[in-house]
Amino acid sequence: MKRVAILISGGGSNMVALVQSMTGDHPARPVLVASNDPAAAGLAKAEGAGIAVAAVDHRPFGADRAAFEARLLRHIEAASPDILCLAGFMRVLTPEFVARFQGRMLNIHPSLLPKYPGLHTHRRAIEAGDAEAGCTVHEVTPVLDDGPILGQARVPVRPGDTADSLAARVLVEEHRLYPAVLRRFALGERGRLDL
């Protein structure tokens, strides 16, 4: 049984989708939900599901990302995860942190990578006149939103879409895609899944 730690920064909807999927014959179980924001609503949801939680506020560390990560790592390493899932974790991780979990860390991104790494993905897709948008689960590498793609789900961009309306439809697909990729990843499958 693989042990999964999940990093969040906000409400944790993708974390909840992952946690709810890890039951029955699933090859993994959640062992920790950690956040860079002690007020993240997702922490209470994880506690309510009986999962250990930890919070390390990044703000007192200022620009010292390594010091923040060292404190966060104490909690992560205490949980001994086999897999680390970023689920709306809004901090850029140092190459040293990424190297520690290379090949064991997943992220979900709200665009069809390699299009639109970084922020404001839905607005950028609409402004570019794209016919479709979507989400991508990928392995994390030191380059932002650039690791091997493990899965994608697509949604059409509709006439009159706003960034918010498109984001809402993409989020539904995120909640389908991430649990499906995690299950395969925990079984050792690295092939791409397209939903």
N, C-alpha and C positions, 0 to 999 in steps of 0.2 A: 504494500500500500504506500503510494507516494504521499509525501507531506507537502502541503502547499501553503505558502505565505502570500498574502495579498496586500499590496500597497495602494492606498487611496488618498485623495485630498478633499473629497466633498461628500456628496450624498451616498455614493457607493452603489449605484444601481447595477453596474457591471459586476461588482463584488457580490451582490446579492444573487445575481443570476448564476455566478460561478458556484457559490456556496450551495444554492438550492439544487444544483446539478450533481454535486458530489455526495450522492447517497446510493444505497443499494449496491449494484455491481460495479459502480464507478471505481476506477483504479486509484483514486486519490481522495484525500480528505483535507479540509482546511485546518490549519493549526495556529494561524496568527493573521490578524488584520491590523496593519500599522498605518499611521498617517503622519504627515508633516504638519497637520493642523489639529490641535487638541479639541477644537470645536466641530470637527467634521462629523456630519450627521450619520455617516456610514459606521462610525465606531459604535454608536448605540445599537444600530441594527445588528452588527456582528455580535455584540455582547448579548443581545436578545436571542441570538441563535446559538449561544453557548460557546462562542469562539473567543480565545484569548485576544486581547487588544493591547496596543501600545501606541503612544503618541509622543513624537519628538518635534516640538515647535521649531521650525527652521529659522524663524525671525531673529532670535537672539544671536545666531551664528553669523548674521550679515552675509558677506560674500565668501565666507570660509566654508565652502561646500564639503571639503574633506572632514572638517570637524563635525558638521552636522551628520554626515554619513557614518562617521565612527560611532556616534551615539546611537544612531538608528540600527547599525549593525549589531550592537549588543543585544537588542531585542530579537532581531532576525536570527542571529546565530543561536540564541538560547532556544529557539523553536525548532532548530535543525531541519529547515525545509529542504526538500529535494528540488522543488520548483518554486520560482518567485514570479508572481503575476502582477504586473502593473495595471491597475484598473482606475484610470482617471487620476493617476499620480502626477501632479503638476510641477515636479522638480526635475531639472536636467541632472542626470547622474554623471559622476566623474568617470573617466575611462578606467580608473582603478577599481571602482565599485562594480562597474559592468564586467570587468575581467574576472572578478571573483565569482560571478554567477554565469559566466559565458556558457552558452549552450543549455542553460537551465532557466532563463528568464524570458518571459513573454510580455508583450504589450499589445493593447488594442488601440488603433488610431482611426479617427473618423474621416478617412478618405480612402480612395483607391490608390494606395501607394504604388509606384513612386510619385504619383501626383500629390501635391499639397502637403508636404511634411510641415510640422509646426502647427501654428494656430490659425484660427478663422477659416477652417477648411470648407465649410458649407458656403460661406459668402464667396470664397474664391472660386468654387465650382460654378456657382450661379453666374458670377461676373464673367467667367470664361465662356459661358454659353454651353456648358457640358450637358449632354443628354442624360447622363447618369452620374450618380455619386455612390457612396457606400462606405464600407469600413474594411479594415485590414488587421489581422492578427499576425504579428511577426516576432521573430527572435530579436532580442535587444542586443545591439552592438554599440561601440563607442560613438558611432555617427548617428545623430538624431533621426529616428523614424526610417532607418535604412537597413535593418537586418533582413535575413531570409524570410520571405513571405510564406506563412503556413496556412493562411486562409483568407478569403475575401467574400463579402456579400454585397450585392449591388441593389440600388433602388433608382427608379427613374426620377429625373428632375422634372417637375411639372410646371406648366405655365403658371406664373403668379407665385411660385414658391418664394418664401423668405428664408433667410438662414435658419430661423427658428423652426419653421414648418418642415424644412428638409432635415434638420437635425433630429426632430422628433421621429421621423420615419426611419432614419439611419439608426437611431438608438434601439428601435425594435429589433433590427437585424443584428446589432452588436450583441444583444442579449441572447440571440440564437447562435451566433457564430463563435463567440469566445468559449462558451461551455463545450461546444462540439470540438473545437480545436484542442482545448485543454485535455479532454478525454483521450483523444488520439495521441497527444504529446506524452501523456502519462503512460501510455502503452508503448511508447518508443517509436511511434509513427511520425515521420517528419515530412511526409508527402503533403502537397497542397490540397486544401479543401475549398471548393467553390460552392456557395449556397445560392 
